[in-house]
């Protein structure tokens, strides 16, 4: 019988396979400065009414990793956010803080598979590319039925490369729309 792999175990194994190491820290403190930090956060598993929420945001007790991301960023450490959820939620604060953002859907028992998406091999090449596309729109606000930040079917792959930096509009336009890159959605 095959056992499930925790996300921490998958990260640890992937780091070792590339000749590196990983350190587990619940609050973002470290003994040796990391090259990057993977901050895992999100919802706990739920079913039926237990998952009912009045707004499309994480419960307050699940938002502390966002402060951890900010502290790491203030120290100049790149942050990869991995959000575990069963549904798209308003997470603009985390999106704006992280250098890369990945969604891992509940239920999750294959942490090794998630870690495989985060680590390149010793040769610097990723063995797998992101394939998932959003099964529904991703909310821009915490309001049910509100505007969408990312539309149905949105998703990025490593192969997509950087986004064009040409604004596509005159620099003296009256309306400016900020843009950001969110890897892995």
Secondary structure, 3 states (H helix, E strand, C coil): CCCCECHHHHHHHHHHHCCCCCCCCCCCCCCCCCCEEEEEEECCCCCHHHHCCCCCECCHHHCHHHHHHHHHHHCCCEEEEEEEECCCCECHHHHHHCCEEEEEECCCCEHHHHHHHHCCCCCCCCCCCCCCCCCCCEECCCCCCCCEEECCCCCCCHHHCCCCCCCCCCCCCCCCCCCCCCCCC
